[in-house]
């Protein structure tokens, strides 16, 4: 026997207690093995004068429309201009702005760390959507910014939930993939027999910084918090996702005394593109198996979102999917491609990662696809940089604020998540055709663009000095941050101090 504690508006069989319906929650005994022993059982909620009976249960009800109900974006209140950084670093004009596709890069002072980023994003998500602490039953964190080898960020976030200590979930770590793994965990919980009717929160947050050199302009910082549950405006397509996992040393952080990673740039690009190939091909195969009459191609989706180390790589990734479509096509379908594709019909996929001729061919022939399906999702990546685990979900926010709700409703969106080392997945979501919840979701993000423009521009000299000081004081105790609290956005959580036992204290700047 199991006790099923569920929201009335989230179950399919609609057998909730009429008297208790205003409470929105009811408890019902489900006997999957011996249903005959539980016929005509009364409502189990301690509600006076409630004698309503239920029909005998036959199965565990599965919540409908599980996905992302709401999403909150947070980013630091200062940035460095990439054009000015080019001049400061002494590189050629356009190396960062054109070559990487980056305009601005957000960064944190020593007043913010991964704990404070998550505190800010989660509290703002709950406040903006009027979510009470008691409504949350699972809290998942995805991050690769590690402050403690034992104590999770999730436990720090528990101070936001008061007396509600019955919240499952923990941190998930694997480079930039942790946010997606955390989301998958939350989705699985809502769809499982363990679900008790409450909602889940997923927060992905990181501070991406690099040592002085060619990788430094690909940094960034931010957090994305998502509310997960049934009847969502962004429904994750159940049972249809493809993953590719492999051992590789393309990017890793073996020095626990430093914020900076060890990066093999060329290998990292090859691993990313190889993972993309494998995930896309497997997704197409699984989709066709589920529905033999339909074939998945780029045009199957209204939008295609990618993890964004830098925007130019995303453009190349979209182009690479066109290359995949060509190699997966039948001879008849190949004849519909531009004649120039005939030059690559005998080329092997694994030989094309650094082939400039192939790259130019697919880039030239995917420009319109990129403009329509992917470029709108790069707004935050272009303005903030690589946020690591939140990167893909910053792309989702960017898509949602790029179009009117009426033009988003009914769209099908593909998402590719990648984390070095390596872990990757491709999955998809459908935006509800019901305009009201989509409009509500879009309206909840109206603050994003004005907040971006309200950030302070910091000179490259000060940016470099800030990163140098943070690296020098990384894990120093006792420590009192030197960064200004006044320059933080209202409602931002910040680090007060670190005592001689490495215990961190936080406060929130008033709204």
Secondary structure, DSSP 8 states (H G I E B T S, - for coil): -EEEEEEGGG-SS----TTTGGG-EEEEEE-SS-GGGGTT-B--S--TT---B-----S----SS-EEEEEEEE--SEEEEHHHHHHHHT--TTTTTTSS--SEEE---TT--HHHHHHHHHHHHHHHTT--GGGEEEEEEE-S--S-SSS-HHHHHGGGSTT----B--EE-SGGGHHHHHHHHHHHHHTSTT--S-EEEEEEEEEE---SSTTGGG-EEEEEEEEEESS-SEEEEEEEEEEEE----SEE---TT-S--EE-HHHHHHHHHHHHHHHHHHHHHHHHHH-TT----GGG-SEEEE--SSHHHHHHHHHHHHHHHHHHS-HHHHTTS-GGGGGGTT--GGG-TT-HHHHHHHHHTSHHHHHHHTGGGGHHHHHH---GGGHHHHHHHHHHTTS-HHHHTT-EEEEEEEETTTEEEEEEEEE-S-HHHHHHHHHTTTHHHHHHHTSEE--HHHHHHHHHHHHHTTT-SSB---S-STTS-TT-EEEEEE-TT--EEEEE---
